Amino acid sequence: MSPGGRFGGSLTGIGLAIGTGVTMIVALYMMFLYAPQDSMQGPVQRVFYLHLPMAWIAYLAFFIVFVASIAYLVKRNRRWDQIARSSAEVGLVFTTLVIITGSLWGRPIWGTFWEWDARLTTTLILWFIYLGYFMIRAYISDQERAMRYAAVVGIIGFIDVPIIHMSVRWWRTLHPEPIVTQSGGPAMPDSMIYTLSVSMLAFTLFFFYLVYQKMLIEQAKDELADYSLAMADAEADARTNQAIQQHADEKSTKGVTA
Amino acid sequence: MRNVDKILAIVWKDLLTEVRSRELVIGMLVFSMLTIVTFNFAFDLTGVERAPSGAGALWVAFIFASLLGLGRAVALERDKGSFDGLLLVPVDRGMIYLGKLLGNVIFITAVQLVTIPVFGALFDLPVYQPMLFVVLFLGTLGIAGLGTLFSIMAASTRAREVMLPVLLFPVALPVVISTVRATTLVLTDRTESLMQWVNLLAAFDAIFLTIAFLVFDRVVED
């Protein structure tokens, strides 16, 4: 496969790119121009159309890491680890963005960038856990072991999320209660719901596009590592053979002279 | 040989090594005492509100001391190659995990049993309560349960000392929250909501120990 074909030419890649591009433009139009101004919060409320989809992507990403990590430990197929590490990287980026967009909203609405509320604390800890996920990968030289240990962190980290959330929740919580899924229908005008739905779709497509591209890169990296390992082996073999040959030659010349 | 005997044999090995070398517990103990003394200067631990800060200081001391001990214990085993020997023993890897866990719990508990009376005397807090020891045990079990797993993982990385806290702190947060809360409630004698925290702590321990037990086999397979 040519490098161009790997990174641009596949139907999935093109489809995801076009889908993401189109829905993202529509979503941006809707969140800034179509959706009505919030009467209480003003324009700041519009960050919600970015914040909520990003949070959803972060959780989706870590769920994929969790499933792929279990699959890796069971099947030992490198493909599962490639999925896990691609998804984890995108998840970590989106978790960072969730924290930043949330703080930007919190400053004018709550009057503070940060509040030790259950949801915020859980997200922050989640961020640290997946930072550890990448650190342990980086600090282990043996690739197979790095994959195994990362998988363990990916599994424990994800199971930990609801537990952390529950334990922090015993403090008073400031984060707005879910208003989309509450009983009796969402407490938002339809136009806001439409905007949110399109934004969710755009970000989900964007997520899969990023993970797909990242996976191609990771596959290429692994193949490259295989090649350089194979080449180093071949070189070492060649050197050994040469040495043996030389030794044999010396012996035979000695034999002739004697 | 029953499973219990296998676990106890591993614990016995670790205790014997410790009794002969005295490399772990003394270091951890001095460290935890010094942490508490340092906290005295960082926070006002003499006022009426000293119980919450005291409980926090106590657990920070215990967690840091545990990190020190857990890291050191694995480093000793790795340096002398005895961990590889242990893995060659034809027992279920889960038993090795439980043996190492129990050993770590004993070491940390030994440190706590000496630190607690000193802590109580220095800050004039009512430490001789049965519930405090229940909380201490459950908290130690949670920290050691995850710590035993992560210390073995961290030991085979290039940055051992850094990786252990980086992995352990965020994941063990639920245990830390509930232990500190429960310890505060015991020290301030507010027992009405104490049982909720103790139950929560026991549940966290059960979850973490189960996961660690299940994945341990995959961690030590080489």
HADDOCK unambig.tbl for C-alpha pairs under 7 A between the chains (distance, minus, plus):
assign (segid A and resid 125 and name CA) (segid B and resid 170 and name CA) 5.71 0.50 0.50
assign (segid A and resid 128 and name CA) (segid B and resid 170 and name CA) 6.49 0.50 0.50
assign (segid A and resid 129 and name CA) (segid B and resid 167 and name CA) 6.85 0.50 0.50
assign (segid A and resid 129 and name CA) (segid B and resid 170 and name CA) 6.00 0.50 0.50
assign (segid A and resid 129 and name CA) (segid B and resid 171 and name CA) 6.87 0.50 0.50
assign (segid A and resid 132 and name CA) (segid B and resid 166 and name CA) 5.91 0.50 0.50
assign (segid A and resid 132 and name CA) (segid B and resid 167 and name CA) 5.76 0.50 0.50
assign (segid A and resid 136 and name CA) (segid B and resid 163 and name CA) 6.94 0.50 0.50
assign (segid A and resid 139 and name CA) (segid B and resid 157 and name CA) 5.24 0.50 0.50
assign (segid A and resid 139 and name CA) (segid B and resid 158 and name CA) 5.17 0.50 0.50
assign (segid A and resid 139 and name CA) (segid B and resid 159 and name CA) 6.43 0.50 0.50
assign (segid A and resid 140 and name CA) (segid B and resid 157 and name CA) 4.84 0.50 0.50
assign (segid A and resid 140 and name CA) (segid B and resid 158 and name CA) 6.25 0.50 0.50
assign (segid A and resid 148 and name CA) (segid B and resid 219 and name CA) 6.99 0.50 0.50
assign (segid A and resid 149 and name CA) (segid B and resid 153 and name CA) 6.95 0.50 0.50
assign (segid A and resid 149 and name CA) (segid B and resid 219 and name CA) 6.56 0.50 0.50
assign (segid A and resid 152 and name CA) (segid B and resid 215 and name CA) 6.80 0.50 0.50
assign (segid A and resid 157 and name CA) (segid B and resid 171 and name CA) 6.64 0.50 0.50
assign (segid A and resid 160 and name CA) (segid B and resid 171 and name CA) 6.52 0.50 0.50
assign (segid A and resid 163 and name CA) (segid B and resid 174 and name CA) 6.70 0.50 0.50
assign (segid A and resid 164 and name CA) (segid B and resid 173 and name CA) 6.87 0.50 0.50
assign (segid A and resid 164 and name CA) (segid B and resid 174 and name CA) 5.37 0.50 0.50
assign (segid A and resid 167 and name CA) (segid B and resid 174 and name CA) 5.61 0.50 0.50
